[in-house]
């Protein structure tokens, strides 16, 4: 690593839009994931309410992810520091692409599970009801796939976070600071 990087020559930062999308989506993934993991521990009488919260927030999350993908397609990421090796560049790109695939695929499968469960998306003051009859042959496997993909997302997000922390605490190359809110770094 170059001495100039260690002495404060920070790599280019992500813009405010990318930072806002990143941290908002990350917070929603934590919220939705934690809520999903708690379903079995929630009393049966209140479980439908919390599942509906998960579903309705999940739809808003999905809209935000679509907006984030569109944003990312039109806004180039800042270059990594020049001393980042080719393997790290390729693996980082692969992880980011797979994160995006999972962030899109998980809510799609969740929507399939909800719709074929025959249940509406109930926002309280309005409902989205597709009028599809309950079909366990569709919703049971969709729920299972939704959960498995969520576990894959958690693992990959953990790897992503570990990589960011490695860059920050071991390499000290400013990579993490490019995505921190408030202009840090």
VODREN-190105 format. One line per field, with one value per residue (C-alpha): residue number from 1; y, x, z. Coordinates in pm, whole numbers. Layout:
% VODREN-190105
n: c(NUM,...)
py: c(Y,...)
px: c(X,...)
pz: c(Z,...)
//
This chain:
% VODREN-190105
n: c(1,2,3,4,5,6,7,8,9,10,11,12,13,14,15,16,17,18,19,20,21,22,23,24,25,26,27,28,29,30,31,32,33,34,35,36,37,38,39,40,41,42,43,44,45,46,47,48,49,50,51,52,53,54,55,56,57,58,59,60,61,62,63,64,65,66,67,68,69,70,71,72,73,74,75,76,77,78,79,80,81,82,83,84,85,86,87,88,89,90,91,92,93,94,95,96,97,98,99,100,101,102,103,104,105,106,107,108,109,110,111,112,113,114,115,116,117,118,119,120,121,122,123,124,125,126,127,128,129,130,131,132,133,134,135,136,137,138,139,140,141,142,143,144,145,146,147,148,149,150,151,152,153,154,155,156,157,158,159,160,161,162,163,164,165,166,167,168,169,170,171,172,173,174,175,176,177,178,179,180,181,182,183,184,185)
py: c(0,344,576,857,647,577,945,1068,1077,935,762,925,907,785,1062,1149,959,635,669,732,432,207,279,294,-41,-188,-73,-218,-550,-564,-474,-714,-992,-960,-951,-1256,-1448,-1366,-1493,-1828,-1651,-1409,-1522,-1675,-1417,-1124,-1306,-1207,-840,-869,-1076,-803,-540,-747,-778,-412,-278,-540,-393,-46,-196,-355,-19,137,-144,-89,283,198,-32,244,494,260,203,576,671,516,398,578,398,181,289,196,-50,-283,-608,-764,-1056,-819,-602,-903,-1061,-727,-677,-1031,-982,-650,-797,-1094,-863,-673,-998,-1117,-778,-797,-1170,-1203,-962,-1105,-1452,-1302,-1135,-1470,-1631,-1360,-1342,-1721,-1738,-1554,-1264,-893,-639,-448,-95,-12,269,62,-292,-441,-760,-955,-1183,-1500,-1807,-1963,-2230,-2415,-2585,-2240,-2049,-2318,-2359,-1982,-1916,-2169,-2018,-1667,-1775,-1953,-1655,-1426,-1642,-1617,-1238,-1224,-1429,-1222,-894,-1019,-1093,-746,-584,-791,-679,-315,-353,-526,-230,14,-147,-362,-197,154,249,464,222,208,583,631,507,671,937,1296,1338,1143,1028)
px: c(0,126,231,21,-294,-198,-124,-468,-499,-851,-992,-1287,-1614,-1956,-2210,-2476,-2743,-2544,-2462,-2829,-2943,-2673,-2743,-3123,-3131,-2887,-3109,-3417,-3239,-3151,-3507,-3677,-3429,-3459,-3837,-3839,-3615,-3847,-4171,-4161,-4111,-4402,-4729,-4966,-5238,-5012,-4806,-5033,-4987,-4605,-4598,-4805,-4558,-4274,-4459,-4560,-4217,-4071,-4267,-4136,-3786,-3832,-3928,-3621,-3398,-3533,-3459,-3112,-3042,-3154,-2935,-2637,-2688,-2664,-2396,-2051,-1891,-1571,-1252,-1085,-741,-478,-298,-600,-501,-689,-828,-976,-1127,-1288,-1415,-1550,-1737,-1877,-1997,-2162,-2337,-2461,-2583,-2789,-2928,-3033,-3177,-3405,-3480,-3573,-3869,-3987,-4006,-4165,-4432,-4503,-4539,-4776,-4991,-5028,-5102,-5419,-5347,-5350,-5080,-5266,-5140,-5431,-5580,-5568,-5500,-5326,-5518,-5439,-5741,-5534,-5666,-5445,-5222,-4994,-4813,-4682,-4655,-4487,-4186,-4178,-4158,-3875,-3682,-3744,-3591,-3294,-3215,-3241,-2986,-2759,-2801,-2715,-2400,-2294,-2371,-2159,-1874,-1919,-1907,-1602,-1427,-1507,-1374,-1062,-997,-1058,-867,-602,-527,-621,-684,-998,-1226,-1485,-1485,-1599,-1945,-1975,-2245,-2160,-1857,-1627,-1299)
pz: c(0,-79,202,58,112,474,532,438,58,63,-244,-420,-223,-322,-372,-118,-314,-319,52,137,-69,79,445,409,228,484,772,605,548,918,1020,777,848,1225,1205,975,1213,1505,1346,1526,1862,1817,1983,1727,1788,1694,1428,1132,1223,1228,911,745,872,724,393,365,465,231,-61,21,49,-296,-448,-288,-420,-774,-735,-606,-901,-1139,-953,-967,-1340,-1402,-1147,-1172,-850,-754,-844,-585,-467,-727,-499,-470,-645,-937,-735,-475,-749,-919,-598,-475,-803,-785,-426,-513,-816,-616,-339,-598,-743,-398,-300,-606,-603,-234,-245,-578,-423,-111,-326,-494,-151,-26,-338,-368,3,-98,136,56,130,400,460,692,483,162,50,-249,-322,-636,-593,-626,-450,-184,-336,-89,-376,-472,-146,66,-167,-228,147,179,-113,27,360,204,-17,286,470,165,170,541,480,180,360,650,408,257,603,700,383,460,814,683,453,737,1022,851,518,634,273,305,118,398,444,84,189,530,574,644,423,655,512)
//
